């Protein structure tokens, strides 16, 4: 049996479909390279931010820092408690007036073994700030939500105010 030759119409369609896929030119290659570099920079920056955030989170929850020569404000905290979150916002706002060397802010989360043990050793519930001297001795306990201005007054007694 003899093969049929494709019709002129089918030949034109085949030529059109081949022509519809353009060869990449220099401009297209440069766009791809630019987009790749921008994407890499964004991913790298996001990675650095995430790593920095994790280090800060870990340092803030490191209760072994208590009594190491710096006065500390330790919040006994439940991450699922709205009042604890409010106290944390107010405490952080009040602490912005101090250098990190003047006052250390730590979180004793009752959802962790270390935080729960810390709270139990002092016999204190969450929604509590424990003000400790440089030797790790409790100097004051503040229970319940307090506003930043009231907290500043307590923090002023612990460390010199800067700013």
Secondary structure as GFF3:
##gff-version 3
##sequence-region A 1 163
A	DSSP	alpha_helix	8	19	.	.	.	ID=ss1
A	DSSP	alpha_helix	26	60	.	.	.	ID=ss2
A	DSSP	three_ten_helix	63	65	.	.	.	ID=ss3
A	DSSP	beta_strand	72	77	.	.	.	ID=ss4
A	DSSP	alpha_helix	82	95	.	.	.	ID=ss5
A	DSSP	beta_strand	104	109	.	.	.	ID=ss6
A	DSSP	alpha_helix	113	122	.	.	.	ID=ss7
A	DSSP	beta_strand	128	132	.	.	.	ID=ss8
A	DSSP	beta_strand	138	143	.	.	.	ID=ss9
A	DSSP	alpha_helix	148	156	.	.	.	ID=ss10
###
